[in-house]
C-alpha cells in the first residue's frame, strides 16, 4: 500500500515539477536574451550616479596594469554596484553627449562605472599627456562608445572641481592594441588622450585614440556644473 501511495503522490507532483522547470528555463532564457540590455542599463545608471556626486579629494590605491582589464560582464557589473569609491574628476564632450566620472586607475570596478586614468602621475591641465581609458560596450551610447563619433576640432572638458580644463580634439586614429606610445608624454605639450576599443565586440584588437591639446583653463563655478551633469 505504501508503494502505491508514493506513486500516486509522485504523479500529482510531476505536473508541478514540470511547471517549475518551465518557469526556471524561461527565466534563464530571458536573462540570456536580455543580458546585454541589463548590463547597459546598470552601467549607465552607475556612471550617472557617480558623476552626480562631488569629486573626491582622496585618491584610492590605483591599478595601472593594462593587462588586468576585463570585458564588461554580469559578474563584474554586480561587483561594481557595491563600489562607492569617489571619482577624482569628470569628463564631458558635449558634441557627442559624453559625460562620465574619472576614477584613479584601471581597476575593473572603475571602468564599469566610468573612465579610468592610465598613469599614476598625470595631472589635468599639466605639461603631460593626461591619458584616460574607458570601455566600448555593444550599446554605442554607453561609457566611451560615443568616442567613435567625435570630430577633430571639438572640445573636451575635464574638471577636478577646482578648474575646468578645455582641450580641442586634434587627432583621432584607430590603432592596434599594442601601440601604447599614444599615452606617452610629449615634452612641452599639454595633451589629453582618450582610449577605447574600436567596437563593442568581445576580443576587439583595435583601439580608438582621441587626442586633444589644452586651449584654456577656467575656474570651476556652479554654472559650469551643467556641462558635466
FIKOLZA-1660 file (N, C-alpha, C; in steps of 0.1 Angstrom, whole numbers, plus 5000, padded with zeros to 4 digits):
% residues 229
   i   px   py   pz ch aa at
   1 5008 4988 5000  A  X  N
   1 5000 5000 5000  A  X CA
   1 5009 5013 5000  A  X  C
   2 5019 5013 5008  A  X  N
   2 5028 5024 5009  A  X CA
   2 5034 5028 4995  A  X  C
   3 5038 5017 4988  A  X  N
   3 5044 5019 4975  A  X CA
   3 5034 5026 4965  A  X  C
   4 5022 5021 4965  A  X  N
   4 5011 5027 4957  A  X CA
   4 5008 5042 4960  A  X  C
   5 5008 5044 4973  A  X  N
   5 5006 5058 4978  A  X CA
   5 5017 5067 4973  A  X  C
   6 5030 5062 4974  A  X  N
   6 5041 5070 4970  A  X CA
   6 5040 5073 4955  A  X  C
   7 5036 5063 4947  A  X  N
   7 5035 5066 4933  A  X CA
   7 5024 5076 4930  A  X  C
   8 5013 5075 4937  A  X  N
   8 5002 5085 4935  A  X CA
   8 5007 5099 4938  A  X  C
   9 5015 5101 4948  A  X  N
   9 5020 5114 4952  A  X CA
   9 5029 5119 4941  A  X  C
  10 5038 5110 4936  A  X  N
  10 5047 5114 4925  A  X CA
  10 5039 5118 4913  A  X  C
  11 5028 5111 4909  A  X  N
  11 5020 5115 4898  A  X CA
  11 5015 5129 4899  A  X  C
  12 5010 5132 4912  A  X  N
  12 5005 5146 4915  A  X CA
  12 5016 5156 4914  A  X  C
  13 5028 5153 4918  A  X  N
  13 5039 5162 4919  A  X CA
  13 5045 5165 4905  A  X  C
  14 5044 5155 4896  A  X  N
  14 5051 5156 4883  A  X CA
  14 5046 5169 4875  A  X  C
  15 5033 5172 4874  A  X  N
  15 5029 5184 4867  A  X CA
  15 5035 5196 4873  A  X  C
  16 5035 5197 4887  A  X  N
  16 5041 5209 4894  A  X CA
  16 5055 5210 4890  A  X  C
  17 5063 5199 4891  A  X  N
  17 5077 5199 4888  A  X CA
  17 5080 5204 4874  A  X  C
  18 5071 5199 4865  A  X  N
  18 5073 5203 4851  A  X CA
  18 5071 5218 4849  A  X  C
  19 5061 5224 4856  A  X  N
  19 5059 5238 4855  A  X CA
  19 5070 5246 4862  A  X  C
  20 5075 5241 4873  A  X  N
  20 5087 5248 4879  A  X CA
  20 5099 5248 4870  A  X  C
  21 5101 5237 4863  A  X  N
  21 5112 5236 4853  A  X CA
  21 5110 5245 4842  A  X  C
  22 5098 5246 4837  A  X  N
  22 5095 5255 4826  A  X CA
  22 5097 5270 4830  A  X  C
  23 5093 5274 4842  A  X  N
  23 5095 5287 4847  A  X CA
  23 5110 5290 4848  A  X  C
  24 5117 5281 4854  A  X  N
  24 5132 5283 4856  A  X CA
  24 5139 5285 4842  A  X  C
  25 5135 5276 4833  A  X  N
  25 5141 5277 4819  A  X CA
  25 5138 5290 4813  A  X  C
  26 5125 5295 4815  A  X  N
  26 5121 5307 4809  A  X CA
  26 5128 5319 4815  A  X  C
  27 5130 5319 4828  A  X  N
  27 5138 5330 4835  A  X CA
  27 5152 5330 4830  A  X  C
  28 5158 5318 4829  A  X  N
  28 5172 5317 4824  A  X CA
  28 5173 5322 4810  A  X  C
  29 5164 5318 4802  A  X  N
  29 5163 5322 4787  A  X CA
  29 5162 5337 4786  A  X  C
  30 5153 5343 4793  A  X  N
  30 5151 5357 4793  A  X CA
  30 5164 5365 4797  A  X  C
  31 5170 5360 4808  A  X  N
  31 5183 5366 4813  A  X CA
  31 5194 5365 4802  A  X  C
  32 5194 5354 4795  A  X  N
  32 5204 5353 4784  A  X CA
  32 5201 5362 4772  A  X  C
  33 5188 5363 4769  A  X  N
  33 5184 5372 4758  A  X CA
  33 5187 5386 4761  A  X  C
  34 5183 5390 4773  A  X  N
  34 5184 5405 4777  A  X CA
  34 5197 5408 4785  A  X  C
  35 5207 5399 4784  A  X  N
  35 5219 5401 4792  A  X CA
  35 5226 5414 4789  A  X  C
  36 5227 5418 4776  A  X  N
  36 5234 5430 4772  A  X CA
  36 5226 5442 4776  A  X  C
  37 5213 5442 4775  A  X  N
  37 5204 5453 4779  A  X CA
  37 5205 5455 4794  A  X  C
  38 5205 5444 4801  A  X  N
  38 5206 5446 4816  A  X CA
  38 5219 5452 4820  A  X  C
  39 5230 5447 4814  A  X  N
  39 5244 5453 4817  A  X CA
  39 5244 5468 4813  A  X  C
  40 5239 5471 4802  A  X  N
  40 5239 5485 4797  A  X CA
  40 5231 5494 4807  A  X  C
  41 5220 5490 4811  A  X  N
  41 5211 5497 4819  A  X CA
  41 5218 5500 4833  A  X  C
  42 5224 5489 4839  A  X  N
  42 5230 5491 4852  A  X CA
  42 5243 5499 4851  A  X  C
  43 5251 5497 4841  A  X  N
  43 5263 5505 4839  A  X CA
  43 5260 5520 4837  A  X  C
  44 5250 5523 4828  A  X  N
  44 5246 5537 4826  A  X CA
  44 5242 5543 4839  A  X  C
  45 5234 5536 4847  A  X  N
  45 5229 5542 4859  A  X CA
  45 5240 5544 4870  A  X  C
  46 5250 5535 4870  A  X  N
  46 5261 5537 4879  A  X CA
  46 5269 5549 4875  A  X  C
  47 5272 5550 4862  A  X  N
  47 5281 5562 4858  A  X CA
  47 5274 5575 4860  A  X  C
  48 5261 5576 4858  A  X  N
  48 5253 5588 4860  A  X CA
  48 5252 5591 4875  A  X  C
  49 5251 5581 4883  A  X  N
  49 5250 5583 4898  A  X CA
  49 5264 5588 4903  A  X  C
  50 5275 5583 4897  A  X  N
  50 5288 5587 4902  A  X CA
  50 5292 5601 4897  A  X  C
  51 5287 5605 4885  A  X  N
  51 5291 5618 4881  A  X CA
  51 5283 5629 4888  A  X  C
  52 5272 5625 4894  A  X  N
  52 5263 5635 4901  A  X CA
  52 5269 5638 4915  A  X  C
  53 5279 5630 4919  A  X  N
  53 5285 5632 4932  A  X CA
  53 5297 5642 4931  A  X  C
  54 5300 5649 4942  A  X  N
  54 5312 5658 4942  A  X CA
  54 5324 5649 4940  A  X  C
  55 5334 5656 4934  A  X  N
  55 5347 5649 4932  A  X CA
  55 5354 5646 4945  A  X  C
  56 5360 5635 4947  A  X  N
  56 5367 5631 4959  A  X CA
  56 5381 5637 4959  A  X  C
  57 5385 5642 4971  A  X  N
  57 5398 5647 4973  A  X CA
  57 5408 5636 4976  A  X  C
  58 5403 5625 4979  A  X  N
  58 5411 5614 4984  A  X CA
  58 5413 5603 4972  A  X  C
  59 5426 5600 4969  A  X  N
  59 5429 5590 4959  A  X CA
  59 5429 5576 4965  A  X  C
  60 5422 5567 4959  A  X  N
  60 5423 5553 4963  A  X CA
  60 5436 5547 4957  A  X  C
  61 5440 5535 4961  A  X  N
  61 5451 5528 4955  A  X CA
  61 5449 5525 4941  A  X  C
  62 5457 5529 4932  A  X  N
  62 5454 5528 4918  A  X CA
  62 5461 5515 4912  A  X  C
  63 5454 5509 4902  A  X  N
  63 5459 5498 4894  A  X CA
  63 5461 5503 4880  A  X  C
  64 5474 5502 4875  A  X  N
  64 5477 5507 4862  A  X CA
  64 5482 5496 4852  A  X  C
  65 5478 5484 4855  A  X  N
  65 5481 5473 4847  A  X CA
  65 5471 5471 4836  A  X  C
  66 5475 5475 4824  A  X  N
  66 5465 5474 4812  A  X CA
  66 5460 5459 4810  A  X  C
  67 5469 5450 4813  A  X  N
  67 5466 5436 4810  A  X CA
  67 5455 5430 4820  A  X  C
  68 5453 5437 4831  A  X  N
  68 5443 5432 4841  A  X CA
  68 5429 5436 4838  A  X  C
  69 5427 5445 4828  A  X  N
  69 5414 5450 4824  A  X CA
  69 5405 5439 4818  A  X  C
  70 5393 5437 4823  A  X  N
  70 5385 5426 4818  A  X CA
  70 5373 5432 4811  A  X  C
  71 5367 5424 4802  A  X  N
  71 5355 5429 4795  A  X CA
  71 5343 5430 4805  A  X  C
  72 5333 5438 4801  A  X  N
  72 5322 5440 4810  A  X CA
  72 5313 5428 4810  A  X  C
  73 5311 5422 4821  A  X  N
  73 5302 5410 4822  A  X CA
  73 5293 5412 4834  A  X  C
  74 5283 5404 4836  A  X  N
  74 5273 5405 4846  A  X CA
  74 5280 5404 4860  A  X  C
  75 5289 5395 4862  A  X  N
  75 5296 5393 4875  A  X CA
  75 5303 5406 4878  A  X  C
  76 5311 5411 4868  A  X  N
  76 5318 5424 4871  A  X CA
  76 5309 5435 4874  A  X  C
  77 5298 5436 4867  A  X  N
  77 5288 5447 4869  A  X CA
  77 5283 5446 4883  A  X  C
  78 5279 5434 4887  A  X  N
  78 5274 5432 4901  A  X CA
  78 5284 5436 4911  A  X  C
  79 5297 5433 4909  A  X  N
  79 5307 5437 4919  A  X CA
  79 5308 5453 4919  A  X  C
  80 5307 5459 4907  A  X  N
  80 5309 5474 4907  A  X CA
  80 5297 5481 4914  A  X  C
  81 5285 5475 4914  A  X  N
  81 5274 5481 4921  A  X CA
  81 5277 5482 4936  A  X  C
  82 5286 5475 4941  A  X  N
  82 5289 5475 4956  A  X CA
  82 5300 5485 4959  A  X  C
  83 5306 5491 4948  A  X  N
  83 5318 5500 4950  A  X CA
  83 5313 5515 4951  A  X  C
  84 5317 5521 4961  A  X  N
  84 5314 5536 4963  A  X CA
  84 5326 5545 4963  A  X  C
  85 5337 5540 4957  A  X  N
  85 5349 5548 4955  A  X CA
  85 5345 5561 4948  A  X  C
  86 5350 5572 4953  A  X  N
  86 5347 5585 4946  A  X CA
  86 5355 5588 4934  A  X  C
  87 5350 5595 4925  A  X  N
  87 5357 5599 4913  A  X CA
  87 5367 5610 4916  A  X  C
  88 5378 5611 4908  A  X  N
  88 5388 5622 4910  A  X CA
  88 5386 5633 4901  A  X  C
  89 5377 5631 4891  A  X  N
  89 5374 5642 4881  A  X CA
  89 5362 5638 4873  A  X  C
  90 5359 5646 4863  A  X  N
  90 5348 5644 4854  A  X CA
  90 5353 5648 4840  A  X  C
  91 5347 5641 4830  A  X  N
  91 5349 5644 4816  A  X CA
  91 5336 5646 4809  A  X  C
  92 5336 5656 4800  A  X  N
  92 5324 5658 4791  A  X CA
  92 5328 5662 4777  A  X  C
  93 5322 5657 4767  A  X  N
  93 5323 5661 4753  A  X CA
  93 5309 5664 4748  A  X  C
  94 5305 5676 4749  A  X  N
  94 5291 5680 4745  A  X CA
  94 5287 5676 4731  A  X  C
  95 5296 5676 4722  A  X  N
  95 5293 5673 4708  A  X CA
  95 5288 5659 4705  A  X  C
  96 5292 5650 4715  A  X  N
  96 5287 5636 4713  A  X CA
  96 5279 5631 4725  A  X  C
  97 5276 5640 4734  A  X  N
  97 5268 5637 4746  A  X CA
  97 5274 5628 4756  A  X  C
  98 5288 5629 4757  A  X  N
  98 5295 5621 4766  A  X CA
  98 5297 5628 4779  A  X  C
  99 5293 5622 4791  A  X  N
  99 5295 5628 4804  A  X CA
  99 5298 5616 4813  A  X  C
 100 5311 5616 4819  A  X  N
 100 5314 5605 4827  A  X CA
 100 5323 5609 4839  A  X  C
 101 5323 5601 4850  A  X  N
 101 5332 5603 4861  A  X CA
 101 5346 5598 4857  A  X  C
 102 5356 5603 4862  A  X  N
 102 5370 5598 4860  A  X CA
 102 5375 5593 4873  A  X  C
 103 5379 5580 4873  A  X  N
 103 5384 5573 4885  A  X CA
 103 5399 5572 4884  A  X  C
 104 5406 5570 4896  A  X  N
 104 5420 5569 4896  A  X CA
 104 5424 5554 4893  A  X  C
 105 5430 5552 4882  A  X  N
 105 5435 5538 4878  A  X CA
 105 5425 5530 4870  A  X  C
 106 5429 5518 4866  A  X  N
 106 5422 5510 4857  A  X CA
 106 5416 5498 4864  A  X  C
 107 5412 5499 4877  A  X  N
 107 5405 5489 4884  A  X CA
 107 5392 5486 4876  A  X  C
 108 5388 5473 4875  A  X  N
 108 5377 5469 4867  A  X CA
 108 5364 5476 4872  A  X  C
 109 5363 5477 4885  A  X  N
 109 5351 5484 4890  A  X CA
 109 5350 5499 4885  A  X  C
 110 5362 5505 4884  A  X  N
 110 5363 5519 4879  A  X CA
 110 5357 5520 4865  A  X  C
 111 5362 5510 4857  A  X  N
 111 5359 5511 4842  A  X CA
 111 5344 5506 4840  A  X  C
 112 5338 5500 4849  A  X  N
 112 5324 5497 4848  A  X CA
 112 5315 5508 4853  A  X  C
 113 5321 5518 4859  A  X  N
 113 5313 5529 4865  A  X CA
 113 5316 5542 4858  A  X  C
 114 5327 5542 4849  A  X  N
 114 5331 5555 4842  A  X CA
 114 5344 5552 4835  A  X  C
 115 5353 5562 4835  A  X  N
 115 5366 5561 4828  A  X CA
 115 5377 5560 4839  A  X  C
 116 5389 5556 4835  A  X  N
 116 5400 5555 4845  A  X CA
 116 5413 5561 4839  A  X  C
 117 5421 5566 4848  A  X  N
 117 5433 5572 4844  A  X CA
 117 5443 5561 4841  A  X  C
 118 5452 5563 4832  A  X  N
 118 5461 5552 4827  A  X CA
 118 5475 5553 4833  A  X  C
 119 5478 5564 4839  A  X  N
 119 5492 5566 4845  A  X CA
 119 5490 5572 4859  A  X  C
 120 5499 5569 4868  A  X  N
 120 5498 5573 4882  A  X CA
 120 5501 5588 4885  A  X  C
 121 5509 5593 4877  A  X  N
 121 5515 5607 4880  A  X CA
 121 5510 5618 4870  A  X  C
 122 5499 5616 4864  A  X  N
 122 5495 5626 4854  A  X CA
 122 5486 5636 4861  A  X  C
 123 5486 5649 4855  A  X  N
 123 5479 5660 4861  A  X CA
 123 5470 5667 4850  A  X  C
 124 5458 5669 4854  A  X  N
 124 5449 5677 4845  A  X CA
 124 5454 5690 4842  A  X  C
 125 5455 5694 4829  A  X  N
 125 5460 5707 4825  A  X CA
 125 5475 5709 4826  A  X  C
 126 5482 5699 4831  A  X  N
 126 5496 5700 4832  A  X CA
 126 5504 5697 4819  A  X  C
 127 5517 5699 4820  A  X  N
 127 5525 5696 4808  A  X CA
 127 5528 5682 4808  A  X  C
 128 5518 5674 4804  A  X  N
 128 5519 5660 4803  A  X CA
 128 5508 5655 4794  A  X  C
 129 5507 5642 4793  A  X  N
 129 5496 5636 4784  A  X CA
 129 5487 5629 4794  A  X  C
 130 5475 5636 4797  A  X  N
 130 5466 5630 4806  A  X CA
 130 5457 5620 4799  A  X  C
 131 5461 5607 4801  A  X  N
 131 5455 5596 4794  A  X CA
 131 5444 5589 4802  A  X  C
 132 5433 5587 4795  A  X  N
 132 5421 5581 4802  A  X CA
 132 5416 5570 4793  A  X  C
 133 5412 5559 4799  A  X  N
 133 5407 5547 4792  A  X CA
 133 5392 5544 4796  A  X  C
 134 5384 5539 4787  A  X  N
 134 5371 5535 4790  A  X CA
 134 5366 5524 4781  A  X  C
 135 5356 5517 4785  A  X  N
 135 5350 5506 4778  A  X CA
 135 5342 5510 4766  A  X  C
 136 5341 5502 4756  A  X  N
 136 5332 5504 4745  A  X CA
 136 5322 5492 4745  A  X  C
 137 5310 5494 4749  A  X  N
 137 5300 5483 4750  A  X CA
 137 5292 5481 4737  A  X  C
 138 5284 5471 4736  A  X  N
 138 5276 5469 4725  A  X CA
 138 5266 5481 4722  A  X  C
 139 5261 5486 4733  A  X  N
 139 5254 5499 4732  A  X CA
 139 5263 5510 4730  A  X  C
 140 5264 5516 4718  A  X  N
 140 5274 5526 4715  A  X CA
 140 5272 5540 4722  A  X  C
 141 5262 5541 4730  A  X  N
 141 5259 5553 4738  A  X CA
 141 5264 5552 4752  A  X  C
 142 5270 5541 4756  A  X  N
 142 5274 5538 4770  A  X CA
 142 5289 5540 4771  A  X  C
 143 5294 5545 4783  A  X  N
 143 5308 5547 4786  A  X CA
 143 5315 5554 4774  A  X  C
 144 5326 5548 4769  A  X  N
 144 5334 5555 4759  A  X CA
 144 5330 5552 4745  A  X  C
 145 5319 5545 4743  A  X  N
 145 5314 5541 4730  A  X CA
 145 5312 5553 4721  A  X  C
 146 5307 5565 4726  A  X  N
 146 5304 5576 4717  A  X CA
 146 5317 5582 4711  A  X  C
 147 5329 5578 4716  A  X  N
 147 5341 5584 4710  A  X CA
 147 5343 5581 4695  A  X  C
 148 5336 5570 4690  A  X  N
 148 5337 5567 4676  A  X CA
 148 5331 5578 4668  A  X  C
 149 5323 5587 4674  A  X  N
 149 5316 5598 4666  A  X CA
 149 5323 5611 4667  A  X  C
 150 5333 5613 4676  A  X  N
 150 5339 5626 4678  A  X CA
 150 5346 5631 4666  A  X  C
 151 5346 5644 4664  A  X  N
 151 5352 5650 4653  A  X CA
 151 5364 5659 4657  A  X  C
 152 5374 5660 4649  A  X  N
 152 5385 5669 4651  A  X CA
 152 5380 5683 4652  A  X  C
 153 5385 5691 4662  A  X  N
 153 5381 5704 4663  A  X CA
 153 5371 5706 4675  A  X  C
 154 5365 5696 4679  A  X  N
 154 5355 5697 4690  A  X CA
 154 5362 5697 4704  A  X  C
 155 5355 5702 4714  A  X  N
 155 5361 5704 4727  A  X CA
 155 5359 5692 4736  A  X  C
 156 5369 5690 4744  A  X  N
 156 5368 5680 4755  A  X CA
 156 5370 5688 4768  A  X  C
 157 5361 5686 4778  A  X  N
 157 5362 5693 4791  A  X CA
 157 5365 5683 4802  A  X  C
 158 5375 5687 4810  A  X  N
 158 5379 5679 4822  A  X CA
 158 5377 5688 4834  A  X  C
 159 5374 5683 4845  A  X  N
 159 5374 5691 4857  A  X CA
 159 5378 5683 4869  A  X  C
 160 5384 5689 4879  A  X  N
 160 5387 5684 4892  A  X CA
 160 5379 5691 4902  A  X  C
 161 5370 5699 4897  A  X  N
 161 5361 5708 4905  A  X CA
 161 5369 5719 4912  A  X  C
 162 5381 5722 4907  A  X  N
 162 5388 5734 4911  A  X CA
 162 5389 5743 4899  A  X  C
 163 5392 5736 4888  A  X  N
 163 5393 5743 4875  A  X CA
 163 5386 5734 4864  A  X  C
 164 5383 5740 4853  A  X  N
 164 5378 5733 4841  A  X CA
 164 5389 5735 4830  A  X  C
 165 5393 5724 4825  A  X  N
 165 5404 5723 4815  A  X CA
 165 5398 5720 4802  A  X  C
 166 5399 5729 4792  A  X  N
 166 5393 5727 4779  A  X CA
 166 5404 5723 4769  A  X  C
 167 5402 5712 4763  A  X  N
 167 5411 5707 4752  A  X CA
 167 5404 5706 4739  A  X  C
 168 5411 5709 4728  A  X  N
 168 5405 5708 4715  A  X CA
 168 5410 5695 4708  A  X  C
 169 5401 5687 4702  A  X  N
 169 5405 5675 4696  A  X CA
 169 5413 5678 4684  A  X  C
 170 5425 5672 4683  A  X  N
 170 5435 5675 4672  A  X CA
 170 5437 5662 4664  A  X  C
 171 5434 5651 4670  A  X  N
 171 5437 5638 4663  A  X CA
 171 5427 5627 4667  A  X  C
 172 5423 5619 4657  A  X  N
 172 5415 5607 4660  A  X CA
 172 5420 5596 4651  A  X  C
 173 5425 5585 4657  A  X  N
 173 5430 5574 4649  A  X CA
 173 5426 5561 4654  A  X  C
 174 5426 5551 4646  A  X  N
 174 5424 5537 4650  A  X CA
 174 5437 5529 4649  A  X  C
 175 5441 5523 4660  A  X  N
 175 5455 5517 4661  A  X CA
 175 5453 5503 4666  A  X  C
 176 5464 5495 4665  A  X  N
 176 5465 5482 4671  A  X CA
 176 5466 5483 4686  A  X  C
 177 5460 5473 4693  A  X  N
 177 5460 5474 4708  A  X CA
 177 5474 5475 4714  A  X  C
 178 5484 5471 4707  A  X  N
 178 5498 5471 4713  A  X CA
 178 5505 5485 4711  A  X  C
 179 5499 5494 4704  A  X  N
 179 5505 5507 4702  A  X CA
 179 5503 5516 4714  A  X  C
 180 5510 5514 4725  A  X  N
 180 5508 5521 4737  A  X CA
 180 5515 5535 4737  A  X  C
 181 5523 5538 4727  A  X  N
 181 5530 5550 4726  A  X CA
 181 5521 5563 4727  A  X  C
 182 5509 5561 4724  A  X  N
 182 5500 5572 4723  A  X CA
 182 5497 5578 4737  A  X  C
 183 5500 5571 4747  A  X  N
 183 5497 5576 4761  A  X CA
 183 5510 5582 4767  A  X  C
 184 5521 5582 4760  A  X  N
 184 5533 5587 4765  A  X CA
 184 5533 5603 4765  A  X  C
 185 5540 5609 4774  A  X  N
 185 5541 5623 4775  A  X CA
 185 5549 5628 4763  A  X  C
 186 5546 5640 4759  A  X  N
 186 5554 5647 4748  A  X CA
 186 5559 5660 4754  A  X  C
 187 5573 5661 4755  A  X  N
 187 5579 5673 4761  A  X CA
 187 5573 5686 4756  A  X  C
 188 5569 5695 4765  A  X  N
 188 5565 5708 4761  A  X CA
 188 5550 5709 4757  A  X  C
 189 5543 5697 4757  A  X  N
 189 5529 5697 4753  A  X CA
 189 5519 5694 4764  A  X  C
 190 5507 5700 4764  A  X  N
 190 5497 5697 4773  A  X CA
 190 5486 5690 4766  A  X  C
 191 5485 5676 4768  A  X  N
 191 5476 5668 4760  A  X CA
 191 5466 5661 4769  A  X  C
 192 5456 5656 4762  A  X  N
 192 5447 5646 4768  A  X CA
 192 5445 5635 4757  A  X  C
 193 5445 5623 4762  A  X  N
 193 5444 5612 4752  A  X CA
 193 5433 5602 4758  A  X  C
 194 5423 5599 4750  A  X  N
 194 5412 5591 4754  A  X CA
 194 5413 5578 4746  A  X  C
 195 5412 5566 4752  A  X  N
 195 5414 5553 4746  A  X CA
 195 5402 5544 4749  A  X  C
 196 5398 5538 4738  A  X  N
 196 5387 5528 4740  A  X CA
 196 5388 5517 4728  A  X  C
 197 5381 5506 4730  A  X  N
 197 5381 5496 4719  A  X CA
 197 5374 5502 4707  A  X  C
 198 5378 5497 4695  A  X  N
 198 5372 5502 4682  A  X CA
 198 5357 5498 4681  A  X  C
 199 5353 5488 4688  A  X  N
 199 5339 5483 4688  A  X CA
 199 5336 5476 4701  A  X  C
 200 5323 5473 4702  A  X  N
 200 5319 5466 4714  A  X CA
 200 5319 5451 4713  A  X  C
 201 5326 5446 4703  A  X  N
 201 5327 5431 4701  A  X CA
 201 5338 5426 4710  A  X  C
 202 5335 5415 4717  A  X  N
 202 5344 5409 4726  A  X CA
 202 5356 5404 4718  A  X  C
 203 5368 5407 4723  A  X  N
 203 5381 5403 4716  A  X CA
 203 5386 5413 4706  A  X  C
 204 5379 5425 4705  A  X  N
 204 5383 5435 4696  A  X CA
 204 5398 5439 4698  A  X  C
 205 5406 5439 4688  A  X  N
 205 5421 5441 4689  A  X CA
 205 5425 5455 4685  A  X  C
 206 5416 5464 4680  A  X  N
 206 5420 5477 4676  A  X CA
 206 5414 5487 4687  A  X  C
 207 5421 5499 4687  A  X  N
 207 5417 5509 4697  A  X CA
 207 5415 5522 4690  A  X  C
 208 5405 5529 4695  A  X  N
 208 5402 5543 4690  A  X CA
 208 5410 5552 4699  A  X  C
 209 5418 5561 4693  A  X  N
 209 5426 5571 4701  A  X CA
 209 5421 5585 4697  A  X  C
 210 5417 5592 4707  A  X  N
 210 5413 5606 4705  A  X CA
 210 5422 5615 4713  A  X  C
 211 5429 5624 4707  A  X  N
 211 5439 5632 4714  A  X CA
 211 5435 5647 4712  A  X  C
 212 5437 5655 4723  A  X  N
 212 5435 5669 4722  A  X CA
 212 5445 5677 4729  A  X  C
 213 5446 5690 4725  A  X  N
 213 5456 5699 4731  A  X CA
 213 5448 5709 4740  A  X  C
 214 5455 5713 4751  A  X  N
 214 5449 5723 4760  A  X CA
 214 5448 5736 4754  A  X  C
 215 5436 5742 4755  A  X  N
 215 5434 5756 4749  A  X CA
 215 5431 5766 4760  A  X  C
 216 5425 5762 4771  A  X  N
 216 5423 5772 4781  A  X CA
 216 5419 5765 4795  A  X  C
 217 5421 5773 4805  A  X  N
 217 5418 5768 4819  A  X CA
 217 5409 5778 4825  A  X  C
 218 5398 5774 4831  A  X  N
 218 5389 5783 4837  A  X CA
 218 5386 5779 4852  A  X  C
 219 5383 5788 4860  A  X  N
 219 5379 5785 4874  A  X CA
 219 5366 5777 4874  A  X  C
 220 5365 5767 4881  A  X  N
 220 5353 5759 4882  A  X CA
 220 5342 5767 4890  A  X  C
 221 5330 5768 4884  A  X  N
 221 5319 5775 4890  A  X CA
 221 5307 5766 4890  A  X  C
 222 5297 5770 4898  A  X  N
 222 5284 5762 4898  A  X CA
 222 5277 5762 4884  A  X  C
 223 5279 5773 4877  A  X  N
 223 5273 5775 4863  A  X CA
 223 5279 5764 4854  A  X  C
 224 5292 5761 4855  A  X  N
 224 5298 5751 4846  A  X CA
 224 5294 5737 4850  A  X  C
 225 5288 5735 4861  A  X  N
 225 5284 5722 4865  A  X CA
 225 5275 5715 4855  A  X  C
 226 5267 5723 4848  A  X  N
 226 5258 5717 4839  A  X CA
 226 5265 5710 4827  A  X  C
 227 5277 5714 4824  A  X  N
 227 5285 5707 4814  A  X CA
 227 5287 5692 4817  A  X  C
 228 5288 5689 4830  A  X  N
 228 5292 5676 4834  A  X CA
 228 5280 5668 4839  A  X  C
 229 5268 5673 4840  A  X  N
 229 5257 5666 4846  A  X CA
 229 5245 5666 4836  A  X  C
% end
